[in-house]
Amino acid sequence: TSSKRTLRTLFRPPALPPPVVSEESPSQKKLLAYHKGKEEQKIINQILIDRALEVSYIDMDEREERDAAPPITELPSTVRKYFFIKALKILSFQAEYFFLKNCVQSNPMVPIQKQWLRSMLAMVPQPLMEGRDRELLTEDLLKEVVRNYEKSMQRCVLRRALVKPDIKELDKLEEEAPLPSLPLGLDFSSTWRSSYIKAKNQINSTLHILHPTMKTLLDFGYTAFFDFLVVDFSCCRLKGPIDCRSLKTDASLSCSKAEDKIITTWYQRVLGLFSQPESLDGVNLDQLESFYNCVAVLMSNQLKELLQRTTEVFVKLFDLEDRRRLPIFKMDLTLDENRMEFYPSLQDLEEAILFVVDCIGQTLQNFQTVDAWLMGSTETLDAELPAHTVQWAKSTLGESIRDNLEGPKQHFKGYVENYGWLVDGTAEERINTFIAEQPSFDEYT
C-alpha cells in the first residue's frame, strides 16, 4: 500500500552529476590565479633572496668566512625575511640613484671657453705649430682637451648635486674612471710650508710699497710726468727744413731744460716730502735701508718711464705708414774737387737722428737717491734706459731712415748719370783729344 515504507521510499535516487563544461567558472579562475600568483611570487622571492644573499649576507672581505657561510635555504625564516627586506631596500636605492644620476648627466654642461684654448695654444712654441701634420695633431689635442674638460665637469656636477649611497654594490655596477695619478719620477715629499712662511714674513717685513708715503710719491710722479716729454716733438714738422747741426743743438738744449725743470719741481717736492718726520711713520730703524731702497726703485721707475715714453714718441715721428709728422731736413747738393755729393752726407744725417736717442738716454742720470741726499753721499738713481729699448729705437729708426732716403739717393744718381761726365774730367779729356786732332773749320762748327 501507499502507507508502507519501501526501499524506494527510504532511499531516494541519487542526483546525476552536472554535465562537463569546457569553460571554467569564476571561482575556479580565481583559485587558479591565486595558485599561479603564489608560485610566481615564490620564484620572485627566491630570486630576491638570492640577490640579497649576494649583496648583503655574503659581503665579506675574508674568503674563509664567505665560504663558511651557510646556504640560504638553511637560514631561519626570520633571517630570510630580514635579508629579503634589506635586498628590497638596496635595489630601491640603486634604482633611485641611477635614475637621478641619469637626470643630472642629461643636463647640458657649461662649454669650455674659446679664450682658454687660445691661451693654451699661445704657450706652445711656434716651431711646434708649423706644418700640416702639426695642425692636425693640434686639432686632435684640442678635441681631447675638450672631451676631458666636459667629462671632468660632468663628474664634478654629479658629485656636487647627488650624494652617492653607501652601498658597496654600486662600486661594482658603476664604470667610473679613477682619478688621475701623480706624475711618475717627481718627488713631492719635501715640505714647502716652512719655506713659504719664511719667505712670506720676509716679504711682509721689506715690502713698503703700501706705505702712505709711497702713495704720495706716486702722485707726485703722475702729476709731473703724465703729459711731459724730455724733448717736445710736436712742432718738429712746423719748423720747416732743419739741418743736422740744428737738430743736435735743439735736442741737447731741450734735454738740459727738461732736466732743470724736473729738478726744480718734482725732485724738490720729493725731497721736501722725506724731510718731514711723519714720512717715516711705522718704519722701524732696522727697516730704513729697505724702505729707502723701495723709494729709490720707485723714483727710478718713474724716470725710466719718462725717458722711454719720450723715445717712443720720437721714433713714431719716422713711422713708415704715417708720414704726416716726418721731420724735413735741409741738404745741399755740392760740387767740390770734381766730386758731386750731398752735404751733410746721408751717413751724417743718420748719425744726427740717432744722436737724439742717445741724448734722451743720457738725461736725468745725476739725481741723488733720497738716503744719499740725507746722508751726504753721492749715490744716484738708476734712470738708464734699458738696453732693449735703445736697440729697438735705433734699429727702427735705421730702417725708416734708409726707406725715406731712397728718394734723395735716386735724385743724386740722376745728377751723376746725366752730368757727372762734365765734372769728373771726362768732358775735358774729350775736348783736349778733339783739339789735338786739329779738325777743320767745319768740324769745329
Protein Blocks (a to p, Z undefined) as FASTA:
>chain_A
ZZbccfklmpccddddddddfbdcfklmmmmmmmmmmmmmmmmmmmmmmmmmmmmmmmcf
blklmmmpccfklpcfklmmmmmmmmmmmmmmmmmmmmmmmmmmmpccddddfklmmmmm
mmpcfklmgcjklmmmmmmmmmmmmmmmmmmmmmmmmmmmpccdddfklmmmpccddddd
ddehiackbcfklmmmmmmmmmmmmmcklpmklmmmmmmmmmmmmmgcfbdcklmmmnop
adfklmmmmmmmmmmmmmmmmmmmmmmmmmmmmmpmklmgoiafklmmmmmmmmmmmmmm
mmmmmmmmmmmmmmmmmpfklmklgccdddddddeehiacddddfklmmmmmmmmmmmmm
mgoklcccfklmmnopabdcdfbdcfklmmmmmmmmmmmmmmmmmmmmmmmmmmmmmmmm
mmnommmmmmmmmmmnopafklmZZ
